[in-house]
Structure formats: C-alpha cells, structure tokens
Amino acid sequence: MAAKSACTDPKHHVHHADDYVREVEKACAERGLRLTPLRADVLRLVADSKKPVKAYDLLDRIRESKAASAPPTVYRALDFLLGNGFIHKLESINAFVACHHPSVQHTVPFLICDNCHAAIEMEDERIGHLLDEKARALGFSPQAQTLEVHGLCANCRKKAA
C-alpha cells in the first residue's frame, strides 16, 4: 500500500484534490482571502499527493505546467496556505500535507511512519489543550505547537512481523 496522509476523525471523508480546492475556495471567500491560481495549483498538488510532499518536489511539479515558476513563488503560496490553516507543515521531515478540516483552524498532532512516510492527522484537540494547560501552569505562554510522533504505522508493522 502506498504511503498516504490520513486523519483519525471517523466523520471525515477523503477529499478528491479538486473537491478539496473547492472547499478551500469557499473558506477563502468566507474569510475574504484570495486563492490565486498559483496558490490553488500548489494546494491541489499537496492535496493530491499520497504522502507528505517537500517544497522542491512541489516546485518541480509546478514547473511541468508553469515553466517560469521560481522557488520564492512556491514558498509564498505555501506560506499563505500554512498561515490560513489549509495545509500543515511536518517540521521534522520538512514536508507538507493537506489539512483534513481546512475550514477550521486548529492544531493537531501527527503520527509519521518512518518507513512508508504516511502522516496521520490525529483529530483530538484535547492533546493540544492539555499541552497548553500544562505550559500555562508552569508560567509559560505558548505561541505555537508542533507535535509529531515518529514510529511505524499499522501496515508497516504488519509487514515487518
């Protein structure tokens, strides 16, 4: 089985990349944001990827259709998509995945398989809230969270057994 991005929300349905872009277009319209054609192209590539995707891989794919695309343009598109909660950055592997709930800004932990590189978006806001509470109890004022747990996914564990 190919590596993929997933989430643990049982009500979530896997998005086709074009459906996902339409959902983000709707969220942009509601928030007064502008989803430019390049931003939409980058978003579509991230959403269509079967695993977390790196910026330079996105740049290579964009160049296939838009030869003049330069790294700064892709990075600006990624910054917009990240800043508005439409994608997530997996810091430990410097790669991007589509957010499974792009109309709601949230912080969630990820489980990342070190073998197949699957990224599972954990749909449990309690984890983020608990980290915030513990930090505040220690007098710490949290500004951002990145929680990534590395290991082996169920499929890779089965294959290894």
N, C-alpha and C positions, 0 to 999 in steps of 0.2 A: 504494500500500500504506500502511496506517495505521501510525503510529509504534507501537513496542512495546518492551517490556522483554524481554531475551533473555540467554542465557549462552552461553559457548563450550564447555561440557562436553558432549562427544558422547554421554555416557550419560544426560544429563538429559532428561527428558520434560516437555513443557509441562504445567503443572498447570491444571486447571479450578479456579476460585476456591473452590468448595465442597470439592473434594479437598484443596486447599491448607490450608484452615481445619482440616479433619480431621487433616492431618499436623501442624499446629501444636498442635492439641488434644492429640495423642498426645505430642508433645515436652514440652508443659506438664505433662502427667500424670507423665511420667518424671522431670521436674525438680522436681516439687512446686510448680508455678506455677499460678495461677488465671487462666484465659482467660474474663473476664467477657463477657456478651452484647455490651456496647458495644465491647470490645476485638475481639471476633470480627467484629462488623459493620465496624469500621474496617479490620481485616485483609482481610476479604472485598472491600471497596471498593478497597483498594490492589492486591490480587491480581487483581482483575477489570479494573483499568484497563489500557488499551492503551498507556499512556505514563506516565512519572513524574507523580505527582499531588501537588499542593500541599495544605497543611493546610486552607486555607479552602475549597478545592473539596471536600475530604472533609466538612467541616462542612456545606456546602450540601447535599450528598447525604444525610448523616445526618439533617438536619432534615426531609428529604422524608418520612422514616418515623418520626422521633422529634423532634417539634416543639420539645421543651424542651431539646435539646442545646445546650450553650454551648461557646465555644472552649476553656476550660480542660479540659473533659471529653475533647474530641478530642485535645488536646495530651497529656493524661495517658495516654491509650490509645496514642498514638504513642510516648511515652517508654518505656512498658512494652514495646512491640513492638520498638523500637530496642534497648533495653537488653538484651533477650534474644536478639537476633540474628535476629528473624523478618522484619524489613524492613531496608532500607538507606536512609540519607538521602544524597541527592546535594547536597552543600553548595553547589556553585557555582550551582545553579538552585533551591535551597531546595525540593526535592521528594522524594517517597518512592517506592520500588519494593519489591516483594516480593523476599525473598531466595530464590534458587533451591535452597538447601540449608538449610532452617530448623532441621533437627535438629542442625546442626554450626555452632558459632560460628566465624567466620573473617573475615579482612579481605581484600577483593579490590578491584582497580581497576575502574573503569568507563570505557567509551568512550561519549561522549554526542554525538549528532548535533545540530549547531547548527541544522539545517534542519528535520527532522521530529521532533526531540526523542527519538528512540529511545535507550534506555540498554542497553548490552551489558555484562553482568557477566562479567568475564574470570576464568575458572576456572584461575588459575595462581598457586598460593600462593608460588611461587619469587620473584615480584616483591616481595611483602610481606617475605619473609625477607631478600631482598637489601637492601632499604631498611633493615631493622632492623640487619643486619650492618654496613652502611656507616656508619650512625649510631653504633653502638656502637664501631666502630673509631676514630671521631672523638671518643670520650668522651661522646657524647650518649646519654641514656637515653630512648628513645621511649616515649610513653604511648598514642598513638593515631595512626592513619594514615587519610588520605583522599587517594586518588589518582584524579583524574578527568581524562581526556584528551578535549578537545573537538576536533571536526572534522566531517567528513561521512561518513555511513555509505555502504556499497556501493550501496544503492538510490538514494540522493540523488546520489552521484557519477555513476551511470549516467544518471539523468535530466538532469543538468547537461551531460553530454557530447554 
